[in-house]
């Protein structure tokens, strides 16, 4: 576990943080079962976190800043990647969680006297929580399928690491019922999933002909006169269609967070704004007028649009016929105009409230911050944020 947690922190930070918090507990629990001198435990923990620090130095990672900023980005992801939940999917998931918890509730009186059993039950519960959170923080079909197909393995893990006979039998029955719920919940797409993940290995099919429209990048080709305007100066892509750069042989002058929907935290937005505000601003900007999850495009890193309006001009447009997507080409003006702003309204409002919009000769840029109630904070922690 020590090796996995050390690697995980630099590969998938949220998993790594959880594992490294568990390491001291696992060490203490293991040595509690086999009495060892406290000096040995201390030395082992110093060795583990010493290797973690040495790895951060070798990789040139500011470890405290890395963890702090990662938590902020994860926090922003929880809100930005929200999708309305499918009630049927949620019902199946809650049913599986209830089936998983029932044996523990039934044998709670036999579980509590044993520290080792409590420890393993808490580990299983933590895995269940993380798995549920991962499945519904972004309620997309692929996340639901991952949750439904992997949760039976969690029940198998819990069954394997208990020595209470009645609890083991109960967990085996729960595991069987969880598998049945999983199969029933994914029955409509089960054959498709098996074919995609297994069938292509067992039953390879050779394609004798490929339609021109099926070639990779065929739908991302834009008119030659459109691309020739960009010349060799390179350009950025606003939106998420960065394939237009690569499939048309253009130079890519990217901003730090290169897809608009991924700039979901003030710090990330500021990094992109700094790019457009400095000397390294791109000469051209290919504006891909589209966003994910039915969002309004202007809600993705909106401060960039202020710089576009101040220092860029539209020089061409195109309609890509295959996906019917609209593209605009912006070119940077020779002289940079600084952005100036003044606060015209600063107020606190409640939900379902009218806000008077002040009159102004300039553009109005609105920034909203929402505070959560205790119930809202708990919902966001264990499930997903509210619709707001």
VOTORLUM-892119 format. One record per residue (C-alpha): residue in one letter; x, y, z; chain. Coordinates in steps of 0.25 Angstrom, whole numbers, always signed. Layout:
# VOTORLUM-892119
r resn=a, u=X, v=Y, w=Z, chain=A
...
# end
This chain:
# VOTORLUM-892119
r resn=x, u=+0, v=+0, w=+0, chain=A
r resn=x, u=+12, v=+9, w=+3, chain=A
r resn=x, u=+17, v=+8, w=-11, chain=A
r resn=x, u=+3, v=+10, w=-17, chain=A
r resn=x, u=+0, v=+22, w=-9, chain=A
r resn=x, u=+14, v=+29, w=-13, chain=A
r resn=x, u=+11, v=+27, w=-27, chain=A
r resn=x, u=-3, v=+31, w=-27, chain=A
r resn=x, u=-1, v=+44, w=-21, chain=A
r resn=x, u=+7, v=+48, w=-34, chain=A
r resn=x, u=-3, v=+41, w=-44, chain=A
r resn=x, u=-17, v=+43, w=-39, chain=A
r resn=x, u=-16, v=+53, w=-27, chain=A
r resn=x, u=-30, v=+51, w=-21, chain=A
r resn=x, u=-27, v=+36, w=-20, chain=A
r resn=x, u=-13, v=+39, w=-15, chain=A
r resn=x, u=-18, v=+48, w=-4, chain=A
r resn=x, u=-28, v=+38, w=+2, chain=A
r resn=x, u=-17, v=+26, w=+1, chain=A
r resn=x, u=-6, v=+35, w=+8, chain=A
r resn=x, u=-16, v=+38, w=+19, chain=A
r resn=x, u=-19, v=+24, w=+21, chain=A
r resn=x, u=-5, v=+19, w=+22, chain=A
r resn=x, u=-2, v=+23, w=+37, chain=A
r resn=x, u=-16, v=+17, w=+40, chain=A
r resn=x, u=-12, v=+4, w=+33, chain=A
r resn=x, u=+2, v=+4, w=+39, chain=A
r resn=x, u=-4, v=+6, w=+53, chain=A
r resn=x, u=-14, v=-5, w=+51, chain=A
r resn=x, u=-4, v=-15, w=+46, chain=A
r resn=x, u=+5, v=-13, w=+58, chain=A
r resn=x, u=-6, v=-13, w=+68, chain=A
r resn=x, u=-9, v=-27, w=+64, chain=A
r resn=x, u=+6, v=-31, w=+65, chain=A
r resn=x, u=+12, v=-23, w=+76, chain=A
r resn=x, u=+25, v=-15, w=+71, chain=A
r resn=x, u=+33, v=-4, w=+78, chain=A
r resn=x, u=+27, v=+10, w=+75, chain=A
r resn=x, u=+41, v=+14, w=+70, chain=A
r resn=x, u=+39, v=+4, w=+58, chain=A
r resn=x, u=+26, v=+10, w=+55, chain=A
r resn=x, u=+31, v=+24, w=+55, chain=A
r resn=x, u=+43, v=+20, w=+46, chain=A
r resn=x, u=+34, v=+14, w=+36, chain=A
r resn=x, u=+25, v=+26, w=+35, chain=A
r resn=x, u=+37, v=+35, w=+34, chain=A
r resn=x, u=+42, v=+26, w=+23, chain=A
r resn=x, u=+29, v=+27, w=+15, chain=A
r resn=x, u=+27, v=+42, w=+16, chain=A
r resn=x, u=+42, v=+44, w=+14, chain=A
r resn=x, u=+41, v=+37, w=+1, chain=A
r resn=x, u=+29, v=+45, w=-3, chain=A
r resn=x, u=+36, v=+58, w=+0, chain=A
r resn=x, u=+49, v=+53, w=-8, chain=A
r resn=x, u=+40, v=+49, w=-19, chain=A
r resn=x, u=+34, v=+63, w=-20, chain=A
r resn=x, u=+48, v=+69, w=-20, chain=A
r resn=x, u=+52, v=+60, w=-31, chain=A
r resn=x, u=+40, v=+64, w=-39, chain=A
r resn=x, u=+41, v=+78, w=-35, chain=A
r resn=x, u=+27, v=+79, w=-29, chain=A
r resn=x, u=+23, v=+89, w=-18, chain=A
r resn=x, u=+17, v=+78, w=-10, chain=A
r resn=x, u=+8, v=+87, w=-1, chain=A
r resn=x, u=+4, v=+96, w=-12, chain=A
r resn=x, u=+1, v=+83, w=-21, chain=A
r resn=x, u=-8, v=+77, w=-11, chain=A
r resn=x, u=-15, v=+91, w=-7, chain=A
r resn=x, u=-17, v=+95, w=-22, chain=A
r resn=x, u=-22, v=+80, w=-25, chain=A
r resn=x, u=-32, v=+81, w=-14, chain=A
r resn=x, u=-37, v=+94, w=-20, chain=A
r resn=x, u=-38, v=+89, w=-34, chain=A
r resn=x, u=-45, v=+76, w=-29, chain=A
r resn=x, u=-55, v=+85, w=-21, chain=A
r resn=x, u=-57, v=+93, w=-34, chain=A
r resn=x, u=-59, v=+81, w=-42, chain=A
r resn=x, u=-70, v=+76, w=-33, chain=A
r resn=x, u=-78, v=+88, w=-36, chain=A
r resn=x, u=-74, v=+90, w=-51, chain=A
r resn=x, u=-77, v=+76, w=-56, chain=A
r resn=x, u=-91, v=+75, w=-50, chain=A
r resn=x, u=-101, v=+68, w=-58, chain=A
r resn=x, u=-116, v=+66, w=-54, chain=A
r resn=x, u=-117, v=+52, w=-48, chain=A
r resn=x, u=-124, v=+41, w=-55, chain=A
r resn=x, u=-134, v=+37, w=-44, chain=A
r resn=x, u=-135, v=+22, w=-48, chain=A
r resn=x, u=-120, v=+21, w=-48, chain=A
r resn=x, u=-120, v=+27, w=-34, chain=A
r resn=x, u=-130, v=+17, w=-29, chain=A
r resn=x, u=-122, v=+5, w=-34, chain=A
r resn=x, u=-109, v=+11, w=-28, chain=A
r resn=x, u=-116, v=+14, w=-14, chain=A
r resn=x, u=-122, v=+0, w=-14, chain=A
r resn=x, u=-108, v=-6, w=-16, chain=A
r resn=x, u=-103, v=+3, w=-5, chain=A
r resn=x, u=-114, v=-2, w=+4, chain=A
r resn=x, u=-111, v=-17, w=+1, chain=A
r resn=x, u=-97, v=-14, w=+4, chain=A
r resn=x, u=-100, v=-8, w=+18, chain=A
r resn=x, u=-110, v=-18, w=+23, chain=A
r resn=x, u=-101, v=-29, w=+27, chain=A
r resn=x, u=-93, v=-19, w=+35, chain=A
r resn=x, u=-105, v=-13, w=+42, chain=A
r resn=x, u=-110, v=-27, w=+45, chain=A
r resn=x, u=-97, v=-32, w=+52, chain=A
r resn=x, u=-93, v=-18, w=+58, chain=A
r resn=x, u=-93, v=-24, w=+72, chain=A
r resn=x, u=-83, v=-35, w=+68, chain=A
r resn=x, u=-75, v=-25, w=+59, chain=A
r resn=x, u=-73, v=-14, w=+70, chain=A
r resn=x, u=-65, v=-22, w=+80, chain=A
r resn=x, u=-54, v=-26, w=+70, chain=A
r resn=x, u=-45, v=-14, w=+66, chain=A
r resn=x, u=-40, v=-22, w=+54, chain=A
r resn=x, u=-54, v=-24, w=+48, chain=A
r resn=x, u=-58, v=-9, w=+51, chain=A
r resn=x, u=-45, v=-5, w=+44, chain=A
r resn=x, u=-48, v=-13, w=+31, chain=A
r resn=x, u=-63, v=-9, w=+31, chain=A
r resn=x, u=-59, v=+6, w=+31, chain=A
r resn=x, u=-49, v=+3, w=+20, chain=A
r resn=x, u=-60, v=-4, w=+12, chain=A
r resn=x, u=-70, v=+8, w=+15, chain=A
r resn=x, u=-59, v=+18, w=+11, chain=A
r resn=x, u=-58, v=+11, w=-3, chain=A
r resn=x, u=-73, v=+10, w=-4, chain=A
r resn=x, u=-74, v=+25, w=-2, chain=A
r resn=x, u=-63, v=+29, w=-11, chain=A
r resn=x, u=-69, v=+20, w=-22, chain=A
r resn=x, u=-83, v=+26, w=-20, chain=A
r resn=x, u=-77, v=+40, w=-20, chain=A
r resn=x, u=-69, v=+37, w=-33, chain=A
r resn=x, u=-82, v=+31, w=-40, chain=A
r resn=x, u=-91, v=+43, w=-37, chain=A
r resn=x, u=-82, v=+55, w=-36, chain=A
r resn=x, u=-84, v=+55, w=-51, chain=A
r resn=x, u=-96, v=+47, w=-54, chain=A
r resn=x, u=-93, v=+43, w=-68, chain=A
r resn=x, u=-96, v=+29, w=-73, chain=A
r resn=x, u=-82, v=+24, w=-74, chain=A
r resn=x, u=-80, v=+28, w=-59, chain=A
r resn=x, u=-92, v=+20, w=-56, chain=A
r resn=x, u=-88, v=+8, w=-63, chain=A
r resn=x, u=-74, v=+8, w=-56, chain=A
r resn=x, u=-81, v=+9, w=-43, chain=A
r resn=x, u=-91, v=-2, w=-46, chain=A
r resn=x, u=-80, v=-12, w=-51, chain=A
r resn=x, u=-70, v=-9, w=-41, chain=A
r resn=x, u=-79, v=-9, w=-28, chain=A
r resn=x, u=-80, v=-24, w=-27, chain=A
r resn=x, u=-65, v=-25, w=-26, chain=A
r resn=x, u=-66, v=-16, w=-14, chain=A
r resn=x, u=-76, v=-26, w=-8, chain=A
r resn=x, u=-66, v=-37, w=-11, chain=A
r resn=x, u=-55, v=-29, w=-4, chain=A
r resn=x, u=-63, v=-27, w=+8, chain=A
r resn=x, u=-67, v=-42, w=+9, chain=A
r resn=x, u=-53, v=-46, w=+7, chain=A
r resn=x, u=-48, v=-38, w=+19, chain=A
r resn=x, u=-57, v=-42, w=+30, chain=A
r resn=x, u=-56, v=-54, w=+40, chain=A
r resn=x, u=-70, v=-53, w=+46, chain=A
r resn=x, u=-77, v=-65, w=+41, chain=A
r resn=x, u=-91, v=-58, w=+40, chain=A
r resn=x, u=-86, v=-45, w=+34, chain=A
r resn=x, u=-78, v=-53, w=+24, chain=A
r resn=x, u=-91, v=-61, w=+20, chain=A
r resn=x, u=-99, v=-48, w=+19, chain=A
r resn=x, u=-89, v=-41, w=+11, chain=A
r resn=x, u=-89, v=-53, w=+1, chain=A
r resn=x, u=-104, v=-52, w=+0, chain=A
r resn=x, u=-103, v=-37, w=-2, chain=A
r resn=x, u=-92, v=-39, w=-13, chain=A
r resn=x, u=-101, v=-48, w=-20, chain=A
r resn=x, u=-113, v=-38, w=-20, chain=A
r resn=x, u=-104, v=-27, w=-24, chain=A
r resn=x, u=-99, v=-34, w=-36, chain=A
r resn=x, u=-114, v=-37, w=-40, chain=A
r resn=x, u=-117, v=-22, w=-38, chain=A
r resn=x, u=-105, v=-18, w=-46, chain=A
r resn=x, u=-108, v=-28, w=-58, chain=A
r resn=x, u=-123, v=-23, w=-58, chain=A
r resn=x, u=-119, v=-8, w=-57, chain=A
r resn=x, u=-109, v=-9, w=-69, chain=A
r resn=x, u=-117, v=-20, w=-77, chain=A
r resn=x, u=-120, v=-10, w=-89, chain=A
r resn=x, u=-106, v=-7, w=-91, chain=A
r resn=x, u=-99, v=-20, w=-85, chain=A
r resn=x, u=-97, v=-26, w=-99, chain=A
r resn=x, u=-91, v=-14, w=-105, chain=A
r resn=x, u=-82, v=-12, w=-93, chain=A
r resn=x, u=-77, v=-26, w=-94, chain=A
r resn=x, u=-75, v=-25, w=-109, chain=A
r resn=x, u=-67, v=-12, w=-108, chain=A
r resn=x, u=-58, v=-17, w=-97, chain=A
r resn=x, u=-57, v=-32, w=-100, chain=A
r resn=x, u=-63, v=-35, w=-113, chain=A
r resn=x, u=-53, v=-27, w=-121, chain=A
r resn=x, u=-42, v=-37, w=-116, chain=A
r resn=x, u=-49, v=-50, w=-118, chain=A
r resn=x, u=-56, v=-46, w=-131, chain=A
r resn=x, u=-47, v=-37, w=-140, chain=A
r resn=x, u=-54, v=-31, w=-152, chain=A
r resn=x, u=-46, v=-26, w=-164, chain=A
r resn=x, u=-51, v=-14, w=-171, chain=A
r resn=x, u=-49, v=-15, w=-186, chain=A
r resn=x, u=-53, v=-1, w=-189, chain=A
r resn=x, u=-54, v=+12, w=-181, chain=A
r resn=x, u=-63, v=+24, w=-185, chain=A
r resn=x, u=-56, v=+37, w=-186, chain=A
r resn=x, u=-65, v=+43, w=-175, chain=A
r resn=x, u=-61, v=+32, w=-166, chain=A
r resn=x, u=-46, v=+36, w=-166, chain=A
r resn=x, u=-40, v=+42, w=-153, chain=A
r resn=x, u=-41, v=+57, w=-154, chain=A
r resn=x, u=-50, v=+57, w=-166, chain=A
r resn=x, u=-61, v=+65, w=-159, chain=A
r resn=x, u=-50, v=+75, w=-154, chain=A
r resn=x, u=-46, v=+80, w=-167, chain=A
r resn=x, u=-48, v=+94, w=-170, chain=A
r resn=x, u=-47, v=+102, w=-183, chain=A
r resn=x, u=-33, v=+105, w=-188, chain=A
r resn=x, u=-36, v=+120, w=-189, chain=A
r resn=x, u=-40, v=+120, w=-174, chain=A
r resn=x, u=-27, v=+114, w=-170, chain=A
r resn=x, u=-18, v=+122, w=-179, chain=A
r resn=x, u=-22, v=+135, w=-172, chain=A
r resn=x, u=-15, v=+129, w=-159, chain=A
r resn=x, u=-2, v=+128, w=-166, chain=A
r resn=x, u=+10, v=+123, w=-158, chain=A
r resn=x, u=+7, v=+132, w=-146, chain=A
r resn=x, u=-1, v=+121, w=-139, chain=A
r resn=x, u=-14, v=+122, w=-131, chain=A
r resn=x, u=-22, v=+118, w=-119, chain=A
r resn=x, u=-36, v=+111, w=-119, chain=A
r resn=x, u=-47, v=+115, w=-110, chain=A
r resn=x, u=-57, v=+104, w=-107, chain=A
r resn=x, u=-52, v=+90, w=-107, chain=A
r resn=x, u=-50, v=+87, w=-122, chain=A
r resn=x, u=-35, v=+87, w=-122, chain=A
r resn=x, u=-36, v=+76, w=-132, chain=A
r resn=x, u=-37, v=+87, w=-143, chain=A
r resn=x, u=-23, v=+91, w=-140, chain=A
r resn=x, u=-17, v=+77, w=-141, chain=A
r resn=x, u=-25, v=+72, w=-153, chain=A
r resn=x, u=-22, v=+85, w=-161, chain=A
r resn=x, u=-7, v=+86, w=-159, chain=A
r resn=x, u=-8, v=+99, w=-151, chain=A
r resn=x, u=+2, v=+104, w=-140, chain=A
r resn=x, u=-4, v=+103, w=-126, chain=A
r resn=x, u=-2, v=+115, w=-117, chain=A
r resn=x, u=-10, v=+110, w=-106, chain=A
r resn=x, u=-14, v=+116, w=-92, chain=A
r resn=x, u=-10, v=+108, w=-79, chain=A
r resn=x, u=-24, v=+102, w=-78, chain=A
r resn=x, u=-26, v=+98, w=-92, chain=A
r resn=x, u=-41, v=+94, w=-93, chain=A
r resn=x, u=-51, v=+105, w=-88, chain=A
r resn=x, u=-60, v=+95, w=-79, chain=A
r resn=x, u=-48, v=+91, w=-71, chain=A
r resn=x, u=-45, v=+105, w=-66, chain=A
r resn=x, u=-55, v=+102, w=-55, chain=A
r resn=x, u=-48, v=+110, w=-43, chain=A
r resn=x, u=-44, v=+125, w=-42, chain=A
r resn=x, u=-29, v=+121, w=-41, chain=A
r resn=x, u=-30, v=+114, w=-54, chain=A
r resn=x, u=-38, v=+125, w=-61, chain=A
r resn=x, u=-28, v=+135, w=-56, chain=A
r resn=x, u=-17, v=+127, w=-63, chain=A
r resn=x, u=-24, v=+128, w=-76, chain=A
r resn=x, u=-27, v=+142, w=-75, chain=A
r resn=x, u=-12, v=+145, w=-71, chain=A
r resn=x, u=-8, v=+139, w=-85, chain=A
r resn=x, u=-18, v=+148, w=-93, chain=A
r resn=x, u=-14, v=+160, w=-84, chain=A
r resn=x, u=+1, v=+158, w=-86, chain=A
r resn=x, u=+11, v=+159, w=-98, chain=A
r resn=x, u=+9, v=+144, w=-101, chain=A
r resn=x, u=-5, v=+146, w=-105, chain=A
r resn=x, u=-8, v=+138, w=-118, chain=A
r resn=x, u=-8, v=+145, w=-132, chain=A
r resn=x, u=-21, v=+138, w=-136, chain=A
r resn=x, u=-32, v=+131, w=-128, chain=A
r resn=x, u=-41, v=+120, w=-134, chain=A
r resn=x, u=-54, v=+122, w=-127, chain=A
r resn=x, u=-62, v=+108, w=-127, chain=A
r resn=x, u=-76, v=+113, w=-123, chain=A
r resn=x, u=-80, v=+100, w=-115, chain=A
r resn=x, u=-79, v=+95, w=-101, chain=A
r resn=x, u=-82, v=+82, w=-93, chain=A
r resn=x, u=-94, v=+78, w=-85, chain=A
r resn=x, u=-104, v=+88, w=-92, chain=A
r resn=x, u=-97, v=+100, w=-85, chain=A
r resn=x, u=-97, v=+114, w=-91, chain=A
r resn=x, u=-84, v=+116, w=-97, chain=A
r resn=x, u=-82, v=+130, w=-91, chain=A
r resn=x, u=-82, v=+123, w=-77, chain=A
r resn=x, u=-68, v=+117, w=-80, chain=A
r resn=x, u=-57, v=+126, w=-76, chain=A
r resn=x, u=-65, v=+138, w=-79, chain=A
r resn=x, u=-53, v=+148, w=-76, chain=A
r resn=x, u=-46, v=+144, w=-89, chain=A
r resn=x, u=-58, v=+150, w=-97, chain=A
r resn=x, u=-54, v=+163, w=-91, chain=A
r resn=x, u=-40, v=+162, w=-97, chain=A
r resn=x, u=-46, v=+158, w=-110, chain=A
r resn=x, u=-55, v=+170, w=-111, chain=A
r resn=x, u=-44, v=+179, w=-107, chain=A
r resn=x, u=-32, v=+174, w=-115, chain=A
r resn=x, u=-37, v=+165, w=-126, chain=A
r resn=x, u=-45, v=+167, w=-139, chain=A
r resn=x, u=-53, v=+156, w=-146, chain=A
r resn=x, u=-47, v=+154, w=-160, chain=A
r resn=x, u=-54, v=+141, w=-165, chain=A
r resn=x, u=-65, v=+131, w=-161, chain=A
r resn=x, u=-68, v=+117, w=-166, chain=A
r resn=x, u=-79, v=+106, w=-165, chain=A
r resn=x, u=-73, v=+92, w=-164, chain=A
r resn=x, u=-84, v=+84, w=-171, chain=A
r resn=x, u=-82, v=+70, w=-165, chain=A
r resn=x, u=-84, v=+74, w=-150, chain=A
r resn=x, u=-91, v=+87, w=-154, chain=A
r resn=x, u=-82, v=+95, w=-145, chain=A
r resn=x, u=-80, v=+110, w=-146, chain=A
r resn=x, u=-65, v=+115, w=-145, chain=A
r resn=x, u=-60, v=+130, w=-144, chain=A
r resn=x, u=-46, v=+134, w=-147, chain=A
r resn=x, u=-41, v=+146, w=-138, chain=A
r resn=x, u=-28, v=+154, w=-141, chain=A
r resn=x, u=-21, v=+162, w=-131, chain=A
r resn=x, u=-20, v=+177, w=-134, chain=A
r resn=x, u=-7, v=+184, w=-134, chain=A
r resn=x, u=-9, v=+193, w=-122, chain=A
r resn=x, u=-13, v=+187, w=-109, chain=A
r resn=x, u=-25, v=+194, w=-102, chain=A
r resn=x, u=-24, v=+192, w=-86, chain=A
r resn=x, u=-37, v=+187, w=-80, chain=A
r resn=x, u=-43, v=+197, w=-69, chain=A
r resn=x, u=-54, v=+194, w=-60, chain=A
r resn=x, u=-62, v=+200, w=-49, chain=A
r resn=x, u=-72, v=+194, w=-39, chain=A
r resn=x, u=-86, v=+198, w=-42, chain=A
r resn=x, u=-94, v=+189, w=-32, chain=A
r resn=x, u=-89, v=+181, w=-20, chain=A
r resn=x, u=-101, v=+174, w=-13, chain=A
r resn=x, u=-105, v=+162, w=-6, chain=A
r resn=x, u=-118, v=+155, w=-10, chain=A
r resn=x, u=-126, v=+143, w=-7, chain=A
r resn=x, u=-132, v=+132, w=-17, chain=A
r resn=x, u=-144, v=+136, w=-25, chain=A
r resn=x, u=-140, v=+151, w=-23, chain=A
r resn=x, u=-141, v=+162, w=-33, chain=A
r resn=x, u=-128, v=+170, w=-35, chain=A
r resn=x, u=-128, v=+184, w=-41, chain=A
r resn=x, u=-118, v=+184, w=-53, chain=A
r resn=x, u=-112, v=+198, w=-53, chain=A
r resn=x, u=-111, v=+206, w=-66, chain=A
r resn=x, u=-97, v=+208, w=-72, chain=A
r resn=x, u=-90, v=+212, w=-85, chain=A
r resn=x, u=-81, v=+200, w=-85, chain=A
r resn=x, u=-82, v=+185, w=-84, chain=A
r resn=x, u=-88, v=+179, w=-71, chain=A
r resn=x, u=-80, v=+167, w=-65, chain=A
r resn=x, u=-87, v=+160, w=-54, chain=A
r resn=x, u=-80, v=+151, w=-44, chain=A
r resn=x, u=-88, v=+143, w=-35, chain=A
r resn=x, u=-84, v=+135, w=-22, chain=A
r resn=x, u=-93, v=+125, w=-16, chain=A
r resn=x, u=-93, v=+121, w=-1, chain=A
r resn=x, u=-98, v=+108, w=+3, chain=A
r resn=x, u=-106, v=+104, w=+15, chain=A
r resn=x, u=-102, v=+93, w=+24, chain=A
r resn=x, u=-111, v=+83, w=+17, chain=A
r resn=x, u=-106, v=+88, w=+3, chain=A
r resn=x, u=-91, v=+86, w=+8, chain=A
r resn=x, u=-94, v=+72, w=+13, chain=A
r resn=x, u=-102, v=+68, w=+0, chain=A
r resn=x, u=-90, v=+73, w=-8, chain=A
r resn=x, u=-80, v=+65, w=+1, chain=A
r resn=x, u=-87, v=+52, w=+0, chain=A
r resn=x, u=-95, v=+53, w=-13, chain=A
r resn=x, u=-94, v=+65, w=-23, chain=A
r resn=x, u=-97, v=+80, w=-22, chain=A
r resn=x, u=-111, v=+85, w=-23, chain=A
r resn=x, u=-117, v=+89, w=-37, chain=A
r resn=x, u=-113, v=+104, w=-34, chain=A
# end
